[in-house]
Amino acid sequence: MATMDKPLLTPSDKAPLGSADPSSLSSPEPSPLPLDEPLAKPRVGRPEVSGDAPQLLTRYSHGERLAHWGIAIAYILLFLSGLALFHPFFFWTSALFGGGPLMRILHPFLGVALAIVFYPYAARLWRDNRMSPGDWRWVRTMFAYINRREAGVPEVEGKYNAGQKLMYWSMIFVIAALLLSGIVIWQPYFAPSFSATVREAAAIVHAISAFIMFVGIGIHVYAAYWTKGSMKAMTRGTVTRAWARMHHPGWYRQMVGKAGR
């Protein structure tokens, strides 16, 4: 019986449409994107940032941080020595200064040192601390912001919010009052030049100004601790983009614009 010869296969018949090429199975080409990593989704409503832009923004320079911590150290020393001079109950703090006589000498010189460091530092910051109409609106809703009810709270327009600006301007006047009143009661150099009435009035002004500064610094420290990332900003000098976008969106846009140019 005659058998039928099998038809010859053409090259096109060897690789039907949709089948894999044996050569491709042995050495697959790498995928341009990792299969286990999803594609990044675009961020809606946020400024576009180039991929090579730094993820940290410089908030405080080295000089600003040195001045800030110098003022902080001087304030702590003045506060502790001032307590001992204010009331006998706190006189035990004089032991931190080597005793009462040395503490009485150091206290006014520390006050002068604080003023010398503070006012040049403040002179560099006054433009960023000018109050705007938006700042006064922020003040009216400040307690809502503190209680994390951000709905209706105006956006912070600049590098500092209104609370920080009010702290800045209050310290301008309070430190001046402390310095001038302290000179009047500074024994034995200047006090003899003033009458007893003037010295008594200066002592009252000095005590009230010191109390105002104590309250202001207390609020400042609490706010810095409460706002996570603020302490690191003053120690490292930088903040994350997310921190800047959340707490100071106006300043964030300014910095992103500078980085993009």
C-alpha positions as protocol buffer text, in pm:
chain_id: "A"
residue {
  index: 1
  type: MET
  ca { x: 0 y: 0 z: 0 }
}
residue {
  index: 2
  type: ALA
  ca { x: 133 y: 336 z: -96 }
}
residue {
  index: 3
  type: THR
  ca { x: 191 y: 579 z: 181 }
}
residue {
  index: 4
  type: MET
  ca { x: 149 y: 957 z: 151 }
}
residue {
  index: 5
  type: ASP
  ca { x: 461 y: 1164 z: 202 }
}
residue {
  index: 6
  type: LYS
  ca { x: 440 y: 1423 z: 479 }
}
residue {
  index: 7
  type: PRO
  ca { x: 427 y: 1781 z: 343 }
}
residue {
  index: 8
  type: LEU
  ca { x: 738 y: 1981 z: 386 }
}
residue {
  index: 9
  type: LEU
  ca { x: 715 y: 2261 z: 648 }
}
residue {
  index: 10
  type: THR
  ca { x: 797 y: 2607 z: 534 }
}
residue {
  index: 11
  type: PRO
  ca { x: 984 y: 2851 z: 765 }
}
residue {
  index: 12
  type: SER
  ca { x: 661 y: 3035 z: 827 }
}
residue {
  index: 13
  type: ASP
  ca { x: 496 y: 2714 z: 944 }
}
residue {
  index: 14
  type: LYS
  ca { x: 765 y: 2654 z: 1205 }
}
residue {
  index: 15
  type: ALA
  ca { x: 676 y: 2965 z: 1405 }
}
residue {
  index: 16
  type: PRO
  ca { x: 301 y: 3021 z: 1409 }
}
residue {
  index: 17
  type: LEU
  ca { x: 171 y: 3362 z: 1495 }
}
residue {
  index: 18
  type: GLY
  ca { x: 173 y: 3425 z: 1870 }
}
residue {
  index: 19
  type: SER
  ca { x: 419 y: 3147 z: 1959 }
}
residue {
  index: 20
  type: ALA
  ca { x: 750 y: 3215 z: 2127 }
}
residue {
  index: 21
  type: ASP
  ca { x: 1075 y: 3199 z: 1938 }
}
residue {
  index: 22
  type: PRO
  ca { x: 1297 y: 2931 z: 2094 }
}
residue {
  index: 23
  type: SER
  ca { x: 1596 y: 3163 z: 2076 }
}
residue {
  index: 24
  type: SER
  ca { x: 1407 y: 3429 z: 2271 }
}
residue {
  index: 25
  type: LEU
  ca { x: 1319 y: 3179 z: 2543 }
}
residue {
  index: 26
  type: SER
  ca { x: 1682 y: 3104 z: 2611 }
}
residue {
  index: 27
  type: SER
  ca { x: 1792 y: 3467 z: 2653 }
}
residue {
  index: 28
  type: PRO
  ca { x: 1501 y: 3697 z: 2739 }
}
residue {
  index: 29
  type: GLU
  ca { x: 1560 y: 4069 z: 2710 }
}
residue {
  index: 30
  type: PRO
  ca { x: 1544 y: 4264 z: 3040 }
}
residue {
  index: 31
  type: SER
  ca { x: 1228 y: 4462 z: 3102 }
}
residue {
  index: 32
  type: PRO
  ca { x: 1281 y: 4840 z: 3094 }
}
residue {
  index: 33
  type: LEU
  ca { x: 1092 y: 4874 z: 3429 }
}
residue {
  index: 34
  type: PRO
  ca { x: 1102 y: 4640 z: 3730 }
}
residue {
  index: 35
  type: LEU
  ca { x: 783 y: 4437 z: 3734 }
}
residue {
  index: 36
  type: ASP
  ca { x: 749 y: 4456 z: 4111 }
}
residue {
  index: 37
  type: GLU
  ca { x: 756 y: 4836 z: 4127 }
}
residue {
  index: 38
  type: PRO
  ca { x: 436 y: 5028 z: 4043 }
}
residue {
  index: 39
  type: LEU
  ca { x: 450 y: 5336 z: 3832 }
}
residue {
  index: 40
  type: ALA
  ca { x: 463 y: 5659 z: 4031 }
}
residue {
  index: 41
  type: LYS
  ca { x: 135 y: 5845 z: 4036 }
}
residue {
  index: 42
  type: PRO
  ca { x: 140 y: 6218 z: 3963 }
}
residue {
  index: 43
  type: ARG
  ca { x: 78 y: 6447 z: 4260 }
}
residue {
  index: 44
  type: VAL
  ca { x: -226 y: 6663 z: 4211 }
}
residue {
  index: 45
  type: GLY
  ca { x: -220 y: 7022 z: 4330 }
}
residue {
  index: 46
  type: ARG
  ca { x: 151 y: 7031 z: 4419 }
}
residue {
  index: 47
  type: PRO
  ca { x: 440 y: 7202 z: 4243 }
}
residue {
  index: 48
  type: GLU
  ca { x: 626 y: 6979 z: 4004 }
}
residue {
  index: 49
  type: VAL
  ca { x: 980 y: 6910 z: 4124 }
}
residue {
  index: 50
  type: SER
  ca { x: 1255 y: 6770 z: 3908 }
}
residue {
  index: 51
  type: GLY
  ca { x: 1388 y: 6428 z: 4000 }
}
residue {
  index: 52
  type: ASP
  ca { x: 1737 y: 6556 z: 4077 }
}
residue {
  index: 53
  type: ALA
  ca { x: 1612 y: 6830 z: 4315 }
}
residue {
  index: 54
  type: PRO
  ca { x: 1733 y: 6795 z: 4675 }
}
residue {
  index: 55
  type: GLN
  ca { x: 1481 y: 6646 z: 4917 }
}
residue {
  index: 56
  type: LEU
  ca { x: 1593 y: 6879 z: 5200 }
}
residue {
  index: 57
  type: LEU
  ca { x: 1552 y: 7255 z: 5204 }
}
residue {
  index: 58
  type: THR
  ca { x: 1794 y: 7484 z: 5386 }
}
residue {
  index: 59
  type: ARG
  ca { x: 1599 y: 7679 z: 5647 }
}
residue {
  index: 60
  type: TYR
  ca { x: 1872 y: 7821 z: 5871 }
}
residue {
  index: 61
  type: SER
  ca { x: 2233 y: 7901 z: 5789 }
}
residue {
  index: 62
  type: HIS
  ca { x: 2527 y: 7811 z: 6011 }
}
residue {
  index: 63
  type: GLY
  ca { x: 2548 y: 8169 z: 6137 }
}
residue {
  index: 64
  type: GLU
  ca { x: 2178 y: 8182 z: 6223 }
}
residue {
  index: 65
  type: ARG
  ca { x: 2197 y: 7859 z: 6418 }
}
residue {
  index: 66
  type: LEU
  ca { x: 2509 y: 7967 z: 6608 }
}
residue {
  index: 67
  type: ALA
  ca { x: 2345 y: 8298 z: 6700 }
}
residue {
  index: 68
  type: HIS
  ca { x: 2023 y: 8126 z: 6803 }
}
residue {
  index: 69
  type: TRP
  ca { x: 2196 y: 7879 z: 7036 }
}
residue {
  index: 70
  type: GLY
  ca { x: 2426 y: 8149 z: 7171 }
}
residue {
  index: 71
  type: ILE
  ca { x: 2120 y: 8353 z: 7267 }
}
residue {
  index: 72
  type: ALA
  ca { x: 1957 y: 8043 z: 7417 }
}
residue {
  index: 73
  type: ILE
  ca { x: 2260 y: 7966 z: 7635 }
}
residue {
  index: 74
  type: ALA
  ca { x: 2288 y: 8326 z: 7750 }
}
residue {
  index: 75
  type: TYR
  ca { x: 1917 y: 8332 z: 7834 }
}
residue {
  index: 76
  type: ILE
  ca { x: 1939 y: 8015 z: 8045 }
}
residue {
  index: 77
  type: LEU
  ca { x: 2232 y: 8157 z: 8243 }
}
residue {
  index: 78
  type: LEU
  ca { x: 2051 y: 8489 z: 8287 }
}
residue {
  index: 79
  type: PHE
  ca { x: 1733 y: 8315 z: 8395 }
}
residue {
  index: 80
  type: LEU
  ca { x: 1906 y: 8103 z: 8660 }
}
residue {
  index: 81
  type: SER
  ca { x: 2114 y: 8391 z: 8799 }
}
residue {
  index: 82
  type: GLY
  ca { x: 1817 y: 8628 z: 8779 }
}
residue {
  index: 83
  type: LEU
  ca { x: 1607 y: 8395 z: 8992 }
}
residue {
  index: 84
  type: ALA
  ca { x: 1871 y: 8403 z: 9265 }
}
residue {
  index: 85
  type: LEU
  ca { x: 1879 y: 8783 z: 9254 }
}
residue {
  index: 86
  type: PHE
  ca { x: 1501 y: 8811 z: 9248 }
}
residue {
  index: 87
  type: HIS
  ca { x: 1412 y: 8614 z: 9562 }
}
residue {
  index: 88
  type: PRO
  ca { x: 1612 y: 8440 z: 9841 }
}
residue {
  index: 89
  type: PHE
  ca { x: 1415 y: 8119 z: 9784 }
}
residue {
  index: 90
  type: PHE
  ca { x: 1601 y: 8071 z: 9454 }
}
residue {
  index: 91
  type: PHE
  ca { x: 1943 y: 8175 z: 9584 }
}
residue {
  index: 92
  type: TRP
  ca { x: 2062 y: 7814 z: 9568 }
}
residue {
  index: 93
  type: THR
  ca { x: 2105 y: 7857 z: 9191 }
}
residue {
  index: 94
  type: SER
  ca { x: 2399 y: 8089 z: 9265 }
}
residue {
  index: 95
  type: ALA
  ca { x: 2604 y: 7777 z: 9337 }
}
residue {
  index: 96
  type: LEU
  ca { x: 2599 y: 7708 z: 8963 }
}
residue {
  index: 97
  type: PHE
  ca { x: 2802 y: 8029 z: 8915 }
}
residue {
  index: 98
  type: GLY
  ca { x: 3055 y: 7976 z: 9192 }
}
residue {
  index: 99
  type: GLY
  ca { x: 2861 y: 8161 z: 9461 }
}
residue {
  index: 100
  type: GLY
  ca { x: 2663 y: 8481 z: 9507 }
}
residue {
  index: 101
  type: PRO
  ca { x: 2944 y: 8740 z: 9466 }
}
residue {
  index: 102
  type: LEU
  ca { x: 3064 y: 8599 z: 9133 }
}
residue {
  index: 103
  type: MET
  ca { x: 2707 y: 8553 z: 9012 }
}
residue {
  index: 104
  type: ARG
  ca { x: 2628 y: 8923 z: 9080 }
}
residue {
  index: 105
  type: ILE
  ca { x: 2928 y: 9017 z: 8865 }
}
residue {
  index: 106
  type: LEU
  ca { x: 2847 y: 8780 z: 8581 }
}
residue {
  index: 107
  type: HIS
  ca { x: 2472 y: 8850 z: 8550 }
}
residue {
  index: 108
  type: PRO
  ca { x: 2488 y: 9200 z: 8395 }
}
residue {
  index: 109
  type: PHE
  ca { x: 2775 y: 9105 z: 8164 }
}
residue {
  index: 110
  type: LEU
  ca { x: 2572 y: 8808 z: 8041 }
}
residue {
  index: 111
  type: GLY
  ca { x: 2287 y: 9048 z: 7968 }
}
residue {
  index: 112
  type: VAL
  ca { x: 2512 y: 9269 z: 7760 }
}
residue {
  index: 113
  type: ALA
  ca { x: 2644 y: 8963 z: 7576 }
}
residue {
  index: 114
  type: LEU
  ca { x: 2289 y: 8852 z: 7494 }
}
residue {
  index: 115
  type: ALA
  ca { x: 2203 y: 9195 z: 7351 }
}
residue {
  index: 116
  type: ILE
  ca { x: 2525 y: 9204 z: 7146 }
}
residue {
  index: 117
  type: VAL
  ca { x: 2442 y: 8869 z: 6986 }
}
residue {
  index: 118
  type: PHE
  ca { x: 2066 y: 8922 z: 6954 }
}
residue {
  index: 119
  type: TYR
  ca { x: 2037 y: 9257 z: 6777 }
}
residue {
  index: 120
  type: PRO
  ca { x: 2271 y: 9186 z: 6481 }
}
residue {
  index: 121
  type: TYR
  ca { x: 2092 y: 8852 z: 6444 }
}
residue {
  index: 122
  type: ALA
  ca { x: 1752 y: 9021 z: 6458 }
}
residue {
  index: 123
  type: ALA
  ca { x: 1862 y: 9283 z: 6205 }
}
residue {
  index: 124
  type: ARG
  ca { x: 1909 y: 9008 z: 5946 }
}
residue {
  index: 125
  type: LEU
  ca { x: 1559 y: 8871 z: 6002 }
}
residue {
  index: 126
  type: TRP
  ca { x: 1337 y: 9179 z: 6009 }
}
residue {
  index: 127
  type: ARG
  ca { x: 1226 y: 9153 z: 5645 }
}
residue {
  index: 128
  type: ASP
  ca { x: 1099 y: 8798 z: 5698 }
}
residue {
  index: 129
  type: ASN
  ca { x: 916 y: 8908 z: 6013 }
}
residue {
  index: 130
  type: ARG
  ca { x: 711 y: 9196 z: 5873 }
}
residue {
  index: 131
  type: MET
  ca { x: 344 y: 9148 z: 5957 }
}
residue {
  index: 132
  type: SER
  ca { x: 107 y: 9122 z: 5660 }
}
residue {
  index: 133
  type: PRO
  ca { x: -275 y: 9129 z: 5643 }
}
residue {
  index: 134
  type: GLY
  ca { x: -267 y: 8752 z: 5609 }
}
residue {
  index: 135
  type: ASP
  ca { x: -70 y: 8727 z: 5933 }
}
residue {
  index: 136
  type: TRP
  ca { x: -337 y: 8915 z: 6126 }
}
residue {
  index: 137
  type: ARG
  ca { x: -599 y: 8679 z: 5985 }
}
residue {
  index: 138
  type: TRP
  ca { x: -381 y: 8390 z: 6101 }
}
residue {
  index: 139
  type: VAL
  ca { x: -369 y: 8542 z: 6452 }
}
residue {
  index: 140
  type: ARG
  ca { x: -750 y: 8545 z: 6470 }
}
residue {
  index: 141
  type: THR
  ca { x: -757 y: 8171 z: 6395 }
}
residue {
  index: 142
  type: MET
  ca { x: -444 y: 8083 z: 6591 }
}
residue {
  index: 143
  type: PHE
  ca { x: -622 y: 7872 z: 6853 }
}
residue {
  index: 144
  type: ALA
  ca { x: -789 y: 7665 z: 6582 }
}
residue {
  index: 145
  type: TYR
  ca { x: -442 y: 7600 z: 6439 }
}
residue {
  index: 146
  type: ILE
  ca { x: -309 y: 7501 z: 6782 }
}
residue {
  index: 147
  type: ASN
  ca { x: -598 y: 7256 z: 6824 }
}
residue {
  index: 148
  type: ARG
  ca { x: -522 y: 7111 z: 6478 }
}
residue {
  index: 149
  type: ARG
  ca { x: -844 y: 7243 z: 6326 }
}
residue {
  index: 150
  type: GLU
  ca { x: -683 y: 7374 z: 6012 }
}
residue {
  index: 151
  type: ALA
  ca { x: -1005 y: 7435 z: 5822 }
}
residue {
  index: 152
  type: GLY
  ca { x: -1041 y: 7809 z: 5777 }
}
residue {
  index: 153
  type: VAL
  ca { x: -686 y: 7885 z: 5898 }
}
residue {
  index: 154
  type: PRO
  ca { x: -514 y: 8111 z: 5642 }
}
residue {
  index: 155
  type: GLU
  ca { x: -207 y: 7976 z: 5467 }
}
residue {
  index: 156
  type: VAL
  ca { x: 129 y: 8083 z: 5611 }
}
residue {
  index: 157
  type: GLU
  ca { x: 263 y: 8314 z: 5342 }
}
residue {
  index: 158
  type: GLY
  ca { x: 631 y: 8350 z: 5435 }
}
residue {
  index: 159
  type: LYS
  ca { x: 917 y: 8186 z: 5619 }
}
residue {
  index: 160
  type: TYR
  ca { x: 760 y: 8250 z: 5961 }
}
residue {
  index: 161
  type: ASN
  ca { x: 402 y: 8235 z: 6080 }
}
residue {
  index: 162
  type: ALA
  ca { x: 234 y: 8521 z: 6268 }
}
residue {
  index: 163
  type: GLY
  ca { x: 308 y: 8367 z: 6608 }
}
residue {
  index: 164
  type: GLN
  ca { x: 679 y: 8356 z: 6533 }
}
residue {
  index: 165
  type: LYS
  ca { x: 670 y: 8713 z: 6407 }
}
residue {
  index: 166
  type: LEU
  ca { x: 497 y: 8839 z: 6720 }
}
residue {
  index: 167
  type: MET
  ca { x: 759 y: 8658 z: 6927 }
}
residue {
  index: 168
  type: TYR
  ca { x: 1032 y: 8829 z: 6725 }
}
residue {
  index: 169
  type: TRP
  ca { x: 895 y: 9181 z: 6774 }
}
residue {
  index: 170
  type: SER
  ca { x: 819 y: 9126 z: 7142 }
}
residue {
  index: 171
  type: MET
  ca { x: 1181 y: 9021 z: 7203 }
}
residue {
  index: 172
  type: ILE
  ca { x: 1304 y: 9334 z: 7024 }
}
residue {
  index: 173
  type: PHE
  ca { x: 1134 y: 9553 z: 7288 }
}
residue {
  index: 174
  type: VAL
  ca { x: 1167 y: 9323 z: 7589 }
}
residue {
  index: 175
  type: ILE
  ca { x: 1543 y: 9276 z: 7555 }
}
residue {
  index: 176
  type: ALA
  ca { x: 1584 y: 9652 z: 7509 }
}
residue {
  index: 177
  type: ALA
  ca { x: 1383 y: 9713 z: 7828 }
}
residue {
  index: 178
  type: LEU
  ca { x: 1592 y: 9457 z: 8016 }
}
residue {
  index: 179
  type: LEU
  ca { x: 1918 y: 9608 z: 7893 }
}
residue {
  index: 180
  type: LEU
  ca { x: 1828 y: 9970 z: 7974 }
}
residue {
  index: 181
  type: SER
  ca { x: 1672 y: 9893 z: 8312 }
}
residue {
  index: 182
  type: GLY
  ca { x: 1962 y: 9663 z: 8396 }
}
residue {
  index: 183
  type: ILE
  ca { x: 2211 y: 9942 z: 8331 }
}
residue {
  index: 184
  type: VAL
  ca { x: 2026 y: 10166 z: 8576 }
}
residue {
  index: 185
  type: ILE
  ca { x: 2053 y: 9909 z: 8856 }
}
residue {
  index: 186
  type: TRP
  ca { x: 2402 y: 9785 z: 8765 }
}
residue {
  index: 187
  type: GLN
  ca { x: 2617 y: 9807 z: 9076 }
}
residue {
  index: 188
  type: PRO
  ca { x: 2872 y: 9953 z: 9124 }
}
residue {
  index: 189
  type: TYR
  ca { x: 2921 y: 10107 z: 8779 }
}
residue {
  index: 190
  type: PHE
  ca { x: 2600 y: 10291 z: 8681 }
}
residue {
  index: 191
  type: ALA
  ca { x: 2353 y: 10266 z: 8970 }
}
residue {
  index: 192
  type: PRO
  ca { x: 2513 y: 10547 z: 9179 }
}
residue {
  index: 193
  type: SER
  ca { x: 2443 y: 10789 z: 8894 }
}
residue {
  index: 194
  type: PHE
  ca { x: 2065 y: 10750 z: 8936 }
}
residue {
  index: 195
  type: SER
  ca { x: 1834 y: 10839 z: 9221 }
}
residue {
  index: 196
  type: ALA
  ca { x: 1675 y: 10576 z: 9444 }
}
residue {
  index: 197
  type: THR
  ca { x: 1335 y: 10639 z: 9283 }
}
residue {
  index: 198
  type: VAL
  ca { x: 1470 y: 10580 z: 8936 }
}
residue {
  index: 199
  type: ARG
  ca { x: 1648 y: 10264 z: 9049 }
}
residue {
  index: 200
  type: GLU
  ca { x: 1330 y: 10130 z: 9208 }
}
residue {
  index: 201
  type: ALA
  ca { x: 1131 y: 10199 z: 8892 }
}
residue {
  index: 202
  type: ALA
  ca { x: 1403 y: 10035 z: 8682 }
}
residue {
  index: 203
  type: ALA
  ca { x: 1398 y: 9728 z: 8908 }
}
residue {
  index: 204
  type: ILE
  ca { x: 1021 y: 9692 z: 8857 }
}
residue {
  index: 205
  type: VAL
  ca { x: 1056 y: 9732 z: 8479 }
}
residue {
  index: 206
  type: HIS
  ca { x: 1338 y: 9476 z: 8483 }
}
residue {
  index: 207
  type: ALA
  ca { x: 1131 y: 9219 z: 8674 }
}
residue {
  index: 208
  type: ILE
  ca { x: 821 y: 9263 z: 8456 }
}
residue {
  index: 209
  type: SER
  ca { x: 1026 y: 9244 z: 8135 }
}
residue {
  index: 210
  type: ALA
  ca { x: 1203 y: 8931 z: 8261 }
}
residue {
  index: 211
  type: PHE
  ca { x: 866 y: 8769 z: 8333 }
}
residue {
  index: 212
  type: ILE
  ca { x: 736 y: 8856 z: 7985 }
}
residue {
  index: 213
  type: MET
  ca { x: 1050 y: 8709 z: 7830 }
}
residue {
  index: 214
  type: PHE
  ca { x: 1014 y: 8396 z: 8043 }
}
residue {
  index: 215
  type: VAL
  ca { x: 656 y: 8344 z: 7919 }
}
residue {
  index: 216
  type: GLY
  ca { x: 752 y: 8417 z: 7558 }
}
residue {
  index: 217
  type: ILE
  ca { x: 1049 y: 8180 z: 7562 }
}
residue {
  index: 218
  type: GLY
  ca { x: 833 y: 7914 z: 7726 }
}
residue {
  index: 219
  type: ILE
  ca { x: 575 y: 7939 z: 7447 }
}
residue {
  index: 220
  type: HIS
  ca { x: 853 y: 7940 z: 7189 }
}
residue {
  index: 221
  type: VAL
  ca { x: 1009 y: 7620 z: 7326 }
}
residue {
  index: 222
  type: TYR
  ca { x: 671 y: 7448 z: 7359 }
}
residue {
  index: 223
  type: ALA
  ca { x: 573 y: 7539 z: 7002 }
}
residue {
  index: 224
  type: ALA
  ca { x: 907 y: 7414 z: 6871 }
}
residue {
  index: 225
  type: TYR
  ca { x: 860 y: 7083 z: 7053 }
}
residue {
  index: 226
  type: TRP
  ca { x: 496 y: 7055 z: 6947 }
}
residue {
  index: 227
  type: THR
  ca { x: 578 y: 7116 z: 6580 }
}
residue {
  index: 228
  type: LYS
  ca { x: 777 y: 6806 z: 6496 }
}
residue {
  index: 229
  type: GLY
  ca { x: 1081 y: 6882 z: 6282 }
}
residue {
  index: 230
  type: SER
  ca { x: 1138 y: 7232 z: 6418 }
}
residue {
  index: 231
  type: MET
  ca { x: 1407 y: 7128 z: 6666 }
}
residue {
  index: 232
  type: LYS
  ca { x: 1596 y: 6939 z: 6395 }
}
residue {
  index: 233
  type: ALA
  ca { x: 1571 y: 7243 z: 6171 }
}
residue {
  index: 234
  type: MET
  ca { x: 1756 y: 7453 z: 6429 }
}
residue {
  index: 235
  type: THR
  ca { x: 2020 y: 7186 z: 6492 }
}
residue {
  index: 236
  type: ARG
  ca { x: 2078 y: 7062 z: 6136 }
}
residue {
  index: 237
  type: GLY
  ca { x: 1965 y: 7367 z: 5942 }
}
residue {
  index: 238
  type: THR
  ca { x: 1741 y: 7175 z: 5700 }
}
residue {
  index: 239
  type: VAL
  ca { x: 1379 y: 7061 z: 5676 }
}
residue {
  index: 240
  type: THR
  ca { x: 1207 y: 6811 z: 5453 }
}
residue {
  index: 241
  type: ARG
  ca { x: 994 y: 6923 z: 5163 }
}
residue {
  index: 242
  type: ALA
  ca { x: 687 y: 6769 z: 5327 }
}
residue {
  index: 243
  type: TRP
  ca { x: 748 y: 6970 z: 5647 }
}
residue {
  index: 244
  type: ALA
  ca { x: 789 y: 7296 z: 5457 }
}
residue {
  index: 245
  type: ARG
  ca { x: 483 y: 7228 z: 5241 }
}
residue {
  index: 246
  type: MET
  ca { x: 270 y: 7159 z: 5549 }
}
residue {
  index: 247
  type: HIS
  ca { x: 380 y: 7436 z: 5787 }
}
residue {
  index: 248
  type: HIS
  ca { x: 507 y: 7713 z: 5556 }
}
residue {
  index: 249
  type: PRO
  ca { x: 359 y: 7655 z: 5209 }
}
residue {
  index: 250
  type: GLY
  ca { x: 435 y: 8007 z: 5085 }
}
residue {
  index: 251
  type: TRP
  ca { x: 802 y: 7976 z: 5176 }
}
residue {
  index: 252
  type: TYR
  ca { x: 806 y: 7624 z: 5029 }
}
residue {
  index: 253
  type: ARG
  ca { x: 693 y: 7752 z: 4690 }
}
residue {
  index: 254
  type: GLN
  ca { x: 957 y: 8024 z: 4701 }
}
residue {
  index: 255
  type: MET
  ca { x: 1232 y: 7773 z: 4774 }
}
residue {
  index: 256
  type: VAL
  ca { x: 1113 y: 7527 z: 4509 }
}
residue {
  index: 257
  type: GLY
  ca { x: 1106 y: 7813 z: 4258 }
}
residue {
  index: 258
  type: LYS
  ca { x: 1465 y: 7906 z: 4343 }
}
residue {
  index: 259
  type: ALA
  ca { x: 1577 y: 7543 z: 4312 }
}
residue {
  index: 260
  type: GLY
  ca { x: 1412 y: 7519 z: 3971 }
}
residue {
  index: 261
  type: ARG
  ca { x: 1599 y: 7817 z: 3829 }
}
